[in-house]
Amino acid sequence: MSAISIIVYKEMDGFTFSILPSVREFIKKLFPGSQPASRMHIGFETASNFDLLESGIEKQIYPTLLGVEKEELKKQITDIEFVNYQTGKVEKIHP
């Protein structure tokens, strides 16, 4: 697996980002000592007035969610995919 999918849910009070259990296990095996989270939430008081993926905030979300430094991720992962749960739209970034 060289691409990681992060599911994005837009909610009434913000955005929730999550990864599947299989992705968590993959990250733990690929990066021993990592502590990937199942999900994280950003409230609208923090994320208001911008398009989430055009803002660049995703570059802070994925290392925190995956529990791995950006530089380490770059060595093993080619793409990070943010998948909009409601629409199915996929936004790819390169770590």
PLY file of the C-alpha trace (Angstrom):
ply
format ascii 1.0
element vertex 95
property float x
property float y
property float z
element edge 94
property int vertex1
property int vertex2
end_header
0.00 0.00 0.00
1.61 3.23 -1.06
-1.49 5.43 -0.75
-3.36 6.13 2.48
-7.04 7.04 2.49
-8.45 9.41 5.08
-12.22 9.70 5.23
-13.59 13.23 5.73
-17.03 13.77 7.24
-18.52 17.26 7.22
-20.69 17.61 10.30
-22.88 20.31 11.80
-20.06 21.59 14.00
-16.94 20.85 11.94
-15.02 18.12 10.16
-14.09 14.64 11.34
-11.16 12.79 9.77
-10.85 9.03 10.18
-8.91 6.03 8.98
-10.01 2.42 8.71
-8.69 -0.17 11.18
-6.73 -1.78 8.31
-4.91 1.51 7.70
-4.10 1.81 11.41
-2.58 -1.67 11.41
-0.65 -0.96 8.21
0.81 2.23 9.70
1.76 0.45 12.93
3.60 -2.26 10.97
5.29 0.19 8.58
6.28 2.61 11.35
6.92 0.71 14.59
6.24 2.92 17.58
3.68 5.05 15.74
0.38 5.78 17.43
-2.23 6.39 14.70
-5.58 7.71 15.88
-8.88 6.32 14.66
-10.29 9.80 14.11
-9.89 13.47 14.92
-12.29 16.39 14.81
-11.80 20.06 13.88
-14.63 22.32 14.97
-15.96 25.13 12.82
-14.67 27.74 15.25
-11.25 26.59 14.02
-12.15 25.66 10.44
-14.70 28.35 9.57
-14.64 30.47 6.44
-12.40 28.32 4.26
-12.56 25.36 1.94
-10.95 22.68 4.03
-8.64 21.13 1.45
-7.81 24.40 -0.31
-6.68 25.90 2.99
-3.68 23.61 3.39
-4.87 22.33 6.76
-4.72 18.76 5.44
-0.93 18.99 5.65
-1.27 19.27 9.44
-4.08 16.71 9.72
-2.48 13.61 8.21
0.73 13.43 10.27
-1.26 13.99 13.46
-3.92 11.42 12.54
-1.36 8.85 11.40
1.01 9.49 14.30
4.07 9.74 12.04
6.32 12.70 11.17
5.95 14.07 7.62
9.56 13.27 6.73
9.14 9.62 7.71
5.86 9.35 5.77
7.54 10.72 2.62
9.95 7.78 2.64
7.19 5.13 2.50
3.91 6.70 1.33
3.36 8.11 -2.16
-0.11 9.64 -1.77
-2.54 10.67 0.91
-6.15 10.60 -0.27
-8.85 12.63 1.47
-12.18 11.00 0.62
-15.36 13.01 1.14
-17.76 10.55 2.74
-20.88 12.30 1.45
-19.82 12.86 -2.18
-17.08 10.29 -2.75
-14.82 13.04 -4.13
-11.12 12.27 -3.64
-8.41 14.89 -3.13
-4.85 13.59 -3.36
-1.80 15.17 -1.85
1.80 14.00 -1.74
3.36 13.87 1.70
0 1
1 2
2 3
3 4
4 5
5 6
6 7
7 8
8 9
9 10
10 11
11 12
12 13
13 14
14 15
15 16
16 17
17 18
18 19
19 20
20 21
21 22
22 23
23 24
24 25
25 26
26 27
27 28
28 29
29 30
30 31
31 32
32 33
33 34
34 35
35 36
36 37
37 38
38 39
39 40
40 41
41 42
42 43
43 44
44 45
45 46
46 47
47 48
48 49
49 50
50 51
51 52
52 53
53 54
54 55
55 56
56 57
57 58
58 59
59 60
60 61
61 62
62 63
63 64
64 65
65 66
66 67
67 68
68 69
69 70
70 71
71 72
72 73
73 74
74 75
75 76
76 77
77 78
78 79
79 80
80 81
81 82
82 83
83 84
84 85
85 86
86 87
87 88
88 89
89 90
90 91
91 92
92 93
93 94
